[in-house]
Amino acid sequence: MANFDKSKAYAPQEQETAFFDDGREIELLHFIYSHPDLDRIRGSPKNVLAAIDEYGRTKKYLMNVGEDKGRIVTDLIAEVKPQTMVELGGYVGYSCLLFGHALLASSGPSAIYYSLERNPEFAAVITSLVDLAGLSSTVKVVVGSSDESLHRLHASGSLTKIDLMFLDHYKPAYTTDLKLCEELGLVTIGSVLAADNVIKPGNPPYLEYVRSSVQEKRAKAGEKGEGGGKAKGIPEKNVKMYEKRFGEARFSQSKGNPNLVYESRLVNSFEPTGVPDGVEITRCVSEEK
Ligand SMILES: C[S@@+](CC[C@H](N)C(=O)[O-])C[C@H]1O[C@@H](n2cnc3c(N)ncnc32)[C@H](O)[C@@H]1O
C-alpha cells in the first residue's frame, strides 16, 4: 500500500463521477465472497480493505475515504486513543474497517466504533464486511438518518460522550448534526472531530462554524432562522443528488452549545481519485461560562 498509485486507484472511466446505489455495493459483496483469496481475506481487516480497493480499481468507483485521508484519521486515532468513536456515513464500510481496526489496536477491546448509515442496503454491506473482517465486537452499525440515530443512541444510554467523530455523510448535515451532538452533551471538552471533503466538494458553513469564536457563535445563535438546514456554499449538484436518493433532507434544529471553544485546522490531502481535498481536524478545548 505504501507505493499506492492514485491514478490507478479507481476505474478511470468513472473518476470524478460519484455514481453509487446502482447495485455496485451488492456486486462488491459478490466480488469479495467469490474472491480466489477469500480464505486469506477472512479475519483480516487489511485484506478486506485491499479487496475493496481491488474492486474499485478493476470494476467500479466506490466513494471511500481512501488511503491518503484515511491515514490522517488513523494517526489521530493512535494519538487520541478514543474509547467511543462515531462515523456519520458508512457507505460500504471502508472507513469503518480501517478506523475500527485502528481503534481496536489503539484503545483495546472495550472501545466501540458506531457507524451510522442511512441506507439500509449499504448498512447491510458494512455489517457483512465487518463480520468477514472479524471486527463485529468493536463495530456497531446503526441504520437510519444520523440525527435520529444520534438521538436514539443517546436516549438509550448507549452513547454518552463521543471521543472522536468522523463526519462523512450529507455535507449540509455536518453542522446541524454537530450542533445536535453539542446539545446532547455528546461533543464536549476533549472531543475531537475529523470532517472529510471540506475542500472537495467543500463545506463552507461547517468550516465557518468550527472556526468561529464563542462570541461569534453566541451572536449567530440569537439570529432568526439559525438551526435550520445549511446548504449555502455547498455545490448544488451534491444537494440535488442527495434529494434524488432520499427525498427532501431533514435537519436537526438544534442550536448547539455556542460556549464550546474549538481549535480547528485543515490537513490537506487527496481524494482516492487524486483530486486535492482536505480533512478539518477540530478539538474541543474548553467551555466558556
Ligand atoms: C461518502 S459516503 C461515506 C464513505 C465512508 N465513510 C467511507 O469512507 O468508506 C456517504 C454516506 O453517507 C450516507 N448518508 C448520507 N446522509 C446520511 C445521513 N443523514 N445519515 C446517515 N448516513 C447518511 C450515504 O448513504 C453514504 O453511504
Ligand as a Chemical Component Dictionary entry (heavy atoms), coordinates in Angstrom:
data_LIG
# 
_chem_comp.id                   LIG 
_chem_comp.type                 NON-POLYMER 
_chem_comp.pdbx_formal_charge   0 
_chem_comp.three_letter_code    LIG 
# 
loop_
_chem_comp_atom.comp_id 
_chem_comp_atom.atom_id 
_chem_comp_atom.alt_atom_id 
_chem_comp_atom.type_symbol 
_chem_comp_atom.charge 
_chem_comp_atom.model_Cartn_x 
_chem_comp_atom.model_Cartn_y 
_chem_comp_atom.model_Cartn_z 
_chem_comp_atom.pdbx_ordinal 
LIG C1  C1  C 0  -19.126 9.465  1.201 1  
LIG S1  S1  S 1  -20.126 8.140  1.704 2  
LIG C2  C2  C 0  -19.284 7.545  3.135 3  
LIG C3  C3  C 0  -17.975 6.876  2.824 4  
LIG C4  C4  C 0  -17.378 6.140  4.008 5  
LIG N1  N1  N 0  -17.269 6.990  5.178 6  
LIG C5  C5  C 0  -16.011 5.634  3.634 7  
LIG O1  O1  O 0  -15.080 6.441  3.581 8  
LIG O2  O2  O -1 -15.848 4.448  3.407 9  
LIG C6  C6  C 0  -21.516 8.955  2.419 10 
LIG C7  C7  C 0  -22.518 8.007  3.040 11 
LIG O3  O3  O 0  -23.352 8.781  3.912 12 
LIG C8  C8  C 0  -24.643 8.226  3.878 13 
LIG N2  N2  N 0  -25.541 9.270  4.391 14 
LIG C9  C9  C 0  -25.928 10.406 3.780 15 
LIG N3  N3  N 0  -26.704 11.131 4.585 16 
LIG C10 C10 C 0  -26.814 10.466 5.751 17 
LIG C11 C11 C 0  -27.486 10.721 6.972 18 
LIG N4  N4  N 0  -28.184 11.820 7.165 19 
LIG N5  N5  N 0  -27.358 9.802  7.948 20 
LIG C12 C12 C 0  -26.615 8.675  7.782 21 
LIG N6  N6  N 0  -25.970 8.393  6.633 22 
LIG C13 C13 C 0  -26.058 9.264  5.632 23 
LIG C14 C14 C 0  -24.851 7.853  2.414 24 
LIG O4  O4  O 0  -25.878 6.888  2.266 25 
LIG C15 C15 C 0  -23.458 7.335  2.042 26 
LIG O5  O5  O 0  -23.393 5.951  2.207 27 
# 
loop_
_chem_comp_bond.comp_id 
_chem_comp_bond.atom_id_1 
_chem_comp_bond.atom_id_2 
_chem_comp_bond.value_order 
_chem_comp_bond.pdbx_ordinal 
LIG C1  S1  SING 1  
LIG S1  C2  SING 2  
LIG S1  C6  SING 3  
LIG C2  C3  SING 4  
LIG C3  C4  SING 5  
LIG C4  N1  SING 6  
LIG C4  C5  SING 7  
LIG C5  O1  DOUB 8  
LIG C5  O2  SING 9  
LIG C6  C7  SING 10 
LIG C7  O3  SING 11 
LIG C7  C15 SING 12 
LIG O3  C8  SING 13 
LIG C8  N2  SING 14 
LIG C8  C14 SING 15 
LIG N2  C9  SING 16 
LIG N2  C13 SING 17 
LIG C9  N3  DOUB 18 
LIG N3  C10 SING 19 
LIG C10 C11 SING 20 
LIG C10 C13 DOUB 21 
LIG C11 N4  SING 22 
LIG C11 N5  DOUB 23 
LIG N5  C12 SING 24 
LIG C12 N6  DOUB 25 
LIG N6  C13 SING 26 
LIG C14 O4  SING 27 
LIG C14 C15 SING 28 
LIG C15 O5  SING 29 
# 
